[in-house]
Amino acid sequence: MKALPALHYYSKKERSETSFRKSKVLQLGLLCLFFLTLQGGIMKAQEECEWHCFHGSNRTNKSAETGLLKKWPEAGPELLWTISGLGEGYSSVSVAKGYLFTAGMMEQQTCVFAFDLTGNLVWRKPNGQFWETNMFHARSYTGSRSTPTYDDGIVYHLGELGRLTAFDYKTGEEVWSIELREQFDADIPEYGYSESVIVDGDRLYCSPAGKKGYIVCLDKKNGNLIWANAEIPGTVGFGSLVIFEYGGYRQLSGLSSNCIYGVDSKSGKLLWHVEYENSRSNNVADIIFHNGNVFASSGYGKGSILIRLKASGKEITTETVWNTDLMDNHHGGIILHHGYLYGAGHNARGWFCLDFETGRQMWKANGKGSLTYADSMLYCLDERGIMTLVRATPESFNATSAFEIPSGGKGMYWAHPVVCGGRLYIRHTDKLYAYDVGDK
């Protein structure tokens, strides 16, 4: 008969030590599980955050994110990673399906880039010859302008010389492309095409500003023409289109070199336009629509204007509510929040807050640049490279934090910042910086 193993009876001290060790292992396991869950939640939030095109899918330049820091450390928020090798340009970033998209000029070509959310390059594809000015004073303006637009598995990008291309978002494989200048008989714009195209349903809209089509509607699946409108006065505008519903129409609205206009997105019919031209004929900032009103702003001393639309049957007329020399926005964009406008002036230099309904100045502060909005805060990027966090309130310019962005090359900090997935993305020429602005 096989002998049974000897039994060991644990003393009270041994039992206590064993229990303590098990407790520590359990605590360590729970702690690891907590951090893995937290990490997974953060990664999921980053992957789920999407900013499909320039100024976001609704073109308001306002992120819906919450839980962000209201004040940064003295040296600024944590820099998570830096991407180098983007070349020259002022393209911002779009974010979709766990990818970042932007564009830059390299080796005399415009290139579109896709990165994962850790900053690793997924693909890089050319999109036509780059634009270069002959004007001596504008030599530093060389480089990409348009921000890629993501929709339904495709990334669309407009090159500076008018090549519009659709890429597969995962591989960068070219799906289709067209040359807008050739097809619509357009001249090369003074500063290159700068528009970020917009997709609505099965249609893509853009503005070649040609004799055969100032604004056009294309089938997003193949680039085939659906309609073209050649009635809009002026040459190319350098802003991007905005879509809104009013007067029984789904309207496309933007600025040419000398007017603000609204077009029926279904048929291409010009519904209304208002003369609006600055001394350089280069309107840039996107319009804002709110409660039947269209706001526009332009640099070089033009100022800001609010236009009221009036619908009568199928006709739409316009009425100027107010205009002002204040906040003549150059190209940094303007945000509407809770009835107040926030942005920067050009000749009327400074950061401004204006009352949307009256145009009255609420406050003004030193600086000039671009901005975005998230979680009740304005992220104001001065064109010299200082990022300032400001409370979005009309009472005063209440800055809670500021830090200096590293240099990514020559030229101003003109690419618009983006907040998505608890991160602040800032592009300066050759580099893209990702900062952690989530409140852990």
C-alpha positions as CSV (number, residue, x, y, z in Angstrom):
1,M,0.0,0.0,0.0
2,K,1.4,3.4,-1.1
3,A,2.2,5.7,1.8
4,L,0.2,8.9,1.9
5,P,2.1,12.1,1.8
6,A,2.8,13.7,5.2
7,L,0.3,16.5,6.0
8,H,1.7,19.9,6.9
9,Y,-0.3,22.0,9.3
10,Y,0.3,25.7,8.8
11,S,0.9,27.8,11.9
12,K,-1.1,30.9,12.5
13,K,1.9,33.0,11.4
14,E,2.3,31.1,8.2
15,R,-1.4,31.4,7.4
16,S,-1.3,35.1,8.0
17,E,1.8,35.5,5.7
18,T,0.1,33.4,3.0
19,S,-3.0,35.4,3.2
20,F,-1.0,38.6,3.0
21,R,0.8,37.4,-0.1
22,K,-2.4,36.4,-1.8
23,S,-3.9,39.8,-1.0
24,K,-1.0,41.6,-2.5
25,V,-1.2,39.4,-5.7
26,L,-4.9,40.1,-5.9
27,Q,-4.3,43.9,-5.4
28,L,-1.6,43.9,-8.1
29,G,-3.8,42.0,-10.4
30,L,-6.7,44.3,-9.9
31,L,-4.4,47.3,-10.4
32,C,-3.1,45.9,-13.7
33,L,-6.7,45.2,-14.7
34,F,-7.6,48.8,-13.9
35,F,-4.8,50.3,-15.9
36,L,-5.4,47.9,-18.8
37,T,-9.1,48.9,-18.7
38,L,-8.2,52.6,-18.5
39,Q,-5.6,52.2,-21.3
40,G,-8.2,50.3,-23.4
41,G,-10.8,53.0,-22.7
42,I,-8.4,55.8,-23.7
43,M,-7.4,53.9,-26.9
44,K,-11.1,53.3,-27.7
45,A,-11.9,57.0,-27.1
46,Q,-9.1,57.9,-29.5
47,E,-10.2,55.5,-32.1
48,E,-13.8,56.5,-31.9
49,C,-13.1,60.2,-32.1
50,E,-13.5,61.4,-35.7
51,W,-12.8,64.7,-37.3
52,H,-13.6,63.8,-40.9
53,C,-12.6,67.0,-42.6
54,F,-11.4,70.6,-42.2
55,H,-13.2,72.1,-39.1
56,G,-15.0,68.8,-38.5
57,S,-17.9,67.1,-40.3
58,N,-20.4,69.9,-39.5
59,R,-17.8,72.6,-40.4
60,T,-18.3,74.4,-37.1
61,N,-14.8,73.9,-35.8
62,K,-16.2,72.7,-32.5
63,S,-15.3,69.4,-30.9
64,A,-17.9,67.6,-28.9
65,E,-15.3,66.2,-26.5
66,T,-15.5,66.6,-22.7
67,G,-13.3,65.7,-19.8
68,L,-10.4,67.9,-21.0
69,L,-7.9,69.9,-19.0
70,K,-9.0,73.5,-18.2
71,K,-5.4,74.4,-17.2
72,W,-2.1,73.0,-18.4
73,P,1.2,72.5,-16.5
74,E,3.5,75.5,-16.8
75,A,5.5,73.8,-19.6
76,G,2.3,72.8,-21.4
77,P,0.5,69.5,-21.8
78,E,2.4,66.3,-22.3
79,L,3.9,65.9,-25.8
80,L,3.0,62.3,-26.7
81,W,4.9,62.1,-30.1
82,T,6.1,64.1,-33.0
83,I,5.9,63.2,-36.7
84,S,8.6,64.6,-39.0
85,G,8.9,64.5,-42.8
86,L,5.7,66.2,-43.9
87,G,7.5,68.8,-46.0
88,E,6.1,72.3,-46.5
89,G,2.5,73.3,-46.1
90,Y,-0.4,74.5,-44.0
91,S,-2.7,71.5,-44.2
92,S,-4.4,70.7,-40.9
93,V,-5.3,67.1,-40.0
94,S,-8.5,65.0,-40.3
95,V,-9.1,61.9,-38.1
96,A,-11.1,58.8,-38.9
97,K,-11.2,55.1,-38.3
98,G,-8.0,55.2,-36.2
99,Y,-6.0,57.1,-38.8
100,L,-4.7,60.7,-39.2
101,F,-4.6,62.3,-42.6
102,T,-2.7,65.4,-43.7
103,A,-0.8,66.7,-46.7
104,G,2.6,68.3,-47.5
105,M,5.0,69.3,-50.3
106,M,8.0,67.1,-50.8
107,E,10.4,66.9,-53.7
108,Q,8.3,69.2,-55.9
109,Q,5.2,67.1,-55.3
110,T,2.1,67.4,-53.2
111,C,1.8,64.3,-51.0
112,V,-1.1,62.9,-48.9
113,F,-0.1,61.1,-45.7
114,A,-1.9,58.5,-43.5
115,F,-0.6,57.8,-40.0
116,D,-1.9,55.6,-37.2
117,L,-2.7,57.1,-33.8
118,T,0.7,56.4,-32.5
119,G,2.3,58.5,-35.2
120,N,3.5,55.7,-37.5
121,L,3.3,56.2,-41.2
122,V,0.8,53.9,-42.9
123,W,1.0,55.3,-46.5
124,R,2.2,58.3,-48.5
125,K,0.9,59.0,-52.0
126,P,1.5,61.9,-54.5
127,N,-1.3,64.1,-55.6
128,G,0.1,66.3,-58.4
129,Q,2.7,69.0,-58.9
130,F,3.1,71.4,-56.0
131,W,2.3,75.1,-56.3
132,E,5.0,77.8,-56.0
133,T,4.5,81.5,-56.2
134,N,6.5,83.9,-58.4
135,M,5.9,86.7,-56.0
136,F,9.0,87.4,-53.9
137,H,7.1,88.5,-50.8
138,A,5.2,85.2,-50.8
139,R,8.0,82.7,-51.2
140,S,7.4,81.4,-47.7
141,Y,3.8,80.6,-48.6
142,T,4.8,77.5,-50.7
143,G,3.3,74.1,-49.8
144,S,0.1,72.2,-49.4
145,R,-3.1,73.9,-48.3
146,S,-6.1,71.5,-48.5
147,T,-6.9,69.2,-45.6
148,P,-7.9,65.7,-46.6
149,T,-11.6,64.8,-46.3
150,Y,-12.6,61.3,-45.2
151,D,-16.0,59.7,-46.1
152,D,-17.1,56.1,-46.3
153,G,-13.7,54.5,-46.7
154,I,-12.3,57.1,-49.1
155,V,-9.9,60.0,-48.5
156,Y,-10.4,63.0,-50.9
157,H,-7.8,65.6,-51.4
158,L,-7.4,68.7,-53.7
159,G,-3.9,69.5,-54.7
160,E,-2.8,73.1,-55.1
161,L,-2.9,73.0,-58.9
162,G,-6.3,71.4,-59.1
163,R,-5.8,67.6,-59.1
164,L,-8.7,66.1,-57.1
165,T,-8.0,62.5,-56.0
166,A,-9.9,59.8,-54.1
167,F,-7.7,57.4,-52.1
168,D,-8.5,54.2,-50.3
169,Y,-8.1,55.1,-46.7
170,K,-6.3,51.9,-45.6
171,T,-3.9,51.5,-48.5
172,G,-3.7,54.8,-50.2
173,E,-4.6,53.1,-53.5
174,E,-5.9,55.7,-56.0
175,V,-9.6,55.2,-56.7
176,W,-10.1,58.0,-59.2
177,S,-8.8,61.5,-60.0
178,I,-9.6,64.5,-62.2
179,E,-7.9,67.7,-63.2
180,L,-10.3,70.4,-62.2
181,R,-8.5,73.2,-64.1
182,E,-8.6,71.3,-67.3
183,Q,-12.2,70.1,-67.0
184,F,-13.7,73.4,-66.0
185,D,-11.3,75.8,-67.8
186,A,-9.8,77.5,-64.7
187,D,-6.7,79.5,-64.1
188,I,-4.1,78.7,-61.5
189,P,-5.2,80.6,-58.3
190,E,-2.8,83.2,-57.1
191,Y,-2.1,81.2,-53.9
192,G,-2.9,77.7,-55.2
193,Y,-6.2,75.8,-54.5
194,S,-6.7,75.9,-50.7
195,E,-10.2,74.5,-50.4
196,S,-10.9,71.3,-48.4
197,V,-13.7,69.6,-50.3
198,I,-17.0,68.6,-48.7
199,V,-19.0,65.4,-49.1
200,D,-22.7,65.2,-48.5
201,G,-24.4,61.8,-49.1
202,D,-23.3,60.5,-52.5
203,R,-22.1,63.9,-53.7
204,L,-18.8,65.8,-53.5
205,Y,-18.8,69.6,-53.8
206,C,-15.8,71.8,-54.6
207,S,-15.0,75.2,-56.3
208,P,-12.7,75.1,-59.4
209,A,-13.7,78.7,-60.1
210,G,-13.5,78.0,-63.9
211,K,-15.4,79.4,-66.9
212,K,-17.3,76.0,-67.2
213,G,-18.0,75.8,-63.5
214,Y,-17.3,78.0,-60.5
215,I,-18.8,75.5,-58.1
216,V,-19.4,71.9,-59.1
217,C,-21.1,68.7,-57.8
218,L,-19.5,65.4,-58.5
219,D,-20.4,61.8,-57.9
220,K,-18.1,60.8,-55.0
221,K,-17.8,57.2,-56.2
222,N,-16.2,58.1,-59.6
223,G,-15.8,61.8,-59.9
224,N,-18.4,62.1,-62.7
225,L,-20.0,65.5,-63.1
226,I,-23.6,65.9,-61.8
227,W,-23.9,69.7,-62.2
228,A,-21.8,72.8,-62.6
229,N,-22.7,76.4,-61.8
230,A,-20.7,79.1,-63.7
231,E,-22.9,82.1,-62.6
232,I,-21.0,83.0,-59.4
233,P,-19.1,86.3,-59.8
234,G,-15.4,86.6,-59.1
235,T,-12.4,84.4,-59.1
236,V,-11.4,81.6,-56.7
237,G,-12.1,82.0,-53.0
238,F,-9.6,80.3,-50.7
239,G,-12.1,79.0,-48.1
240,S,-14.2,75.9,-47.9
241,L,-17.9,75.3,-48.5
242,V,-20.5,75.1,-45.7
243,I,-23.9,73.3,-46.0
244,F,-27.1,74.3,-44.2
245,E,-30.9,74.1,-44.6
246,Y,-32.9,77.2,-45.2
247,G,-35.9,78.3,-47.3
248,G,-36.7,74.8,-48.5
249,Y,-33.2,74.3,-49.9
250,R,-30.2,72.4,-48.7
251,Q,-27.7,75.2,-49.5
252,L,-24.0,75.4,-50.2
253,S,-22.5,78.6,-49.1
254,G,-19.0,80.1,-49.5
255,L,-17.0,83.1,-50.7
256,S,-15.6,83.9,-54.1
257,S,-13.0,86.7,-54.5
258,N,-15.8,89.3,-54.4
259,C,-19.0,87.9,-53.1
260,I,-20.8,85.7,-50.5
261,Y,-23.2,83.2,-52.2
262,G,-25.7,80.5,-51.6
263,V,-26.4,77.6,-54.1
264,D,-29.0,74.9,-54.1
265,S,-27.1,71.7,-53.5
266,K,-29.6,69.6,-55.5
267,S,-29.6,71.5,-58.7
268,G,-26.7,74.0,-58.6
269,K,-29.1,77.0,-58.9
270,L,-27.6,80.3,-57.6
271,L,-30.1,81.3,-54.9
272,W,-28.5,84.6,-53.7
273,H,-25.3,86.5,-53.5
274,V,-24.0,89.6,-51.8
275,E,-21.0,91.7,-53.0
276,Y,-18.1,91.3,-50.6
277,E,-14.5,92.0,-51.7
278,N,-11.4,93.1,-49.8
279,S,-8.4,95.1,-51.2
280,R,-6.6,91.9,-52.2
281,S,-9.6,90.0,-53.6
282,N,-8.8,86.9,-51.6
283,N,-11.5,86.0,-49.1
284,V,-10.4,83.0,-47.0
285,A,-12.5,82.4,-43.8
286,D,-15.5,80.1,-44.0
287,I,-18.9,81.5,-43.5
288,I,-21.1,80.7,-40.4
289,F,-24.8,80.0,-40.7
290,H,-27.1,80.4,-37.7
291,N,-30.9,81.0,-37.4
292,G,-31.3,82.3,-40.9
293,N,-28.3,84.5,-40.8
294,V,-25.0,84.2,-42.6
295,F,-21.8,85.6,-41.1
296,A,-18.7,86.3,-43.1
297,S,-15.4,88.0,-42.3
298,S,-12.4,88.9,-44.4
299,G,-8.9,90.4,-43.9
300,Y,-7.1,93.3,-45.4
301,G,-9.4,95.8,-43.7
302,K,-12.7,94.4,-45.0
303,G,-14.1,93.4,-41.6
304,S,-17.1,91.3,-40.7
305,I,-20.7,91.3,-41.8
306,L,-24.0,89.6,-40.8
307,I,-26.6,89.0,-43.6
308,R,-30.2,87.9,-42.9
309,L,-31.8,85.5,-45.4
310,K,-35.5,86.0,-46.2
311,A,-37.5,83.2,-48.0
312,S,-40.6,84.0,-50.0
313,G,-41.9,81.1,-52.0
314,K,-38.9,79.8,-53.9
315,E,-37.0,83.1,-53.8
316,I,-34.5,84.1,-51.2
317,T,-33.5,87.7,-50.6
318,T,-30.9,89.2,-48.4
319,E,-30.6,92.0,-45.9
320,T,-27.5,93.4,-44.1
321,V,-28.0,93.3,-40.4
322,W,-24.7,94.8,-39.4
323,N,-21.1,95.2,-40.6
324,T,-17.9,96.3,-38.8
325,D,-14.2,96.8,-39.3
326,L,-13.6,94.7,-36.3
327,M,-12.2,91.1,-36.5
328,D,-11.3,91.3,-40.2
329,N,-10.3,87.6,-40.2
330,H,-7.3,86.8,-42.4
331,H,-7.4,83.0,-42.5
332,G,-7.5,81.7,-39.0
333,G,-11.2,81.0,-38.9
334,I,-14.0,82.1,-36.6
335,I,-16.1,80.2,-34.1
336,L,-19.7,80.8,-33.0
337,H,-20.5,79.7,-29.4
338,H,-23.6,80.5,-27.4
339,G,-24.4,83.6,-29.4
340,Y,-20.8,85.0,-29.5
341,L,-18.2,85.0,-32.2
342,Y,-14.5,84.3,-31.4
343,G,-11.6,84.9,-33.8
344,A,-8.7,87.2,-34.8
345,G,-8.4,90.3,-36.8
346,H,-5.9,91.2,-39.5
347,N,-5.6,95.0,-39.9
348,A,-7.7,95.3,-36.7
349,R,-5.1,93.0,-35.1
350,G,-6.0,91.1,-32.0
351,W,-8.2,88.2,-30.6
352,F,-11.8,89.3,-30.6
353,C,-15.2,88.4,-29.1
354,L,-18.2,89.9,-30.9
355,D,-21.9,89.6,-30.2
356,F,-23.4,87.7,-33.1
357,E,-26.7,89.6,-33.2
358,T,-25.3,93.1,-33.0
359,G,-21.6,92.9,-33.9
360,R,-20.7,94.7,-30.7
361,Q,-17.2,94.1,-29.3
362,M,-17.2,92.2,-26.0
363,W,-13.4,92.0,-25.6
364,K,-10.1,92.3,-27.5
365,A,-6.7,90.8,-26.7
366,N,-3.3,91.0,-28.3
367,G,-2.4,88.3,-30.9
368,K,-3.4,86.9,-34.2
369,G,-3.8,83.3,-35.4
370,S,-6.1,80.3,-35.8
371,L,-8.3,78.5,-33.2
372,T,-10.5,75.6,-32.4
373,Y,-13.0,74.9,-29.6
374,A,-13.5,71.9,-27.2
375,D,-15.1,71.5,-23.7
376,S,-15.9,75.2,-23.1
377,M,-12.4,76.3,-24.0
378,L,-10.8,78.0,-27.0
379,Y,-7.4,76.7,-28.2
380,C,-5.9,79.8,-29.7
381,L,-2.7,79.3,-31.8
382,D,-0.8,82.5,-32.4
383,E,0.9,82.6,-35.8
384,R,4.2,83.0,-34.0
385,G,3.8,79.6,-32.2
386,I,2.2,80.3,-28.8
387,M,-0.8,78.1,-27.9
388,T,-3.1,79.7,-25.4
389,L,-6.1,78.1,-23.6
390,V,-8.9,80.6,-23.2
391,R,-12.3,80.2,-21.6
392,A,-15.0,80.7,-24.2
393,T,-16.9,83.4,-22.4
394,P,-17.9,87.0,-23.5
395,E,-17.1,88.5,-20.1
396,S,-13.4,88.8,-20.7
397,F,-10.3,87.3,-22.4
398,N,-9.6,84.7,-19.6
399,A,-6.5,82.8,-20.5
400,T,-5.7,79.9,-18.2
401,S,-2.5,78.5,-19.7
402,A,-0.1,79.0,-22.6
403,F,3.0,77.3,-24.0
404,E,5.4,77.6,-27.0
405,I,5.1,75.1,-29.8
406,P,8.5,73.8,-31.2
407,S,9.5,74.8,-34.7
408,G,8.8,72.5,-37.6
409,G,10.6,74.7,-40.2
410,K,10.3,78.1,-41.7
411,G,7.1,80.2,-41.9
412,M,4.2,81.1,-39.7
413,Y,2.1,78.7,-37.6
414,W,-0.9,78.9,-39.9
415,A,-2.3,75.3,-39.9
416,H,-5.4,75.1,-37.8
417,P,-5.2,73.1,-34.6
418,V,-7.5,70.1,-33.9
419,V,-8.7,68.5,-30.7
420,C,-9.8,64.9,-31.0
421,G,-9.6,61.8,-28.8
422,G,-8.2,63.7,-25.8
423,R,-5.4,65.0,-28.0
424,L,-4.4,68.4,-29.4
425,Y,-2.8,68.2,-32.8
426,I,-0.7,71.0,-34.1
427,R,1.0,71.1,-37.5
428,H,4.0,73.4,-38.2
429,T,5.4,72.9,-41.7
430,D,7.4,69.6,-41.6
431,K,6.2,68.4,-38.2
432,L,3.0,67.3,-36.5
433,Y,2.8,67.4,-32.7
434,A,0.3,65.4,-30.6
435,Y,-0.3,66.6,-27.0
436,D,-2.3,64.9,-24.3
437,V,-5.0,67.4,-23.1
438,G,-7.3,64.8,-21.4
439,D,-8.0,65.3,-17.7
440,K,-7.1,61.9,-16.4
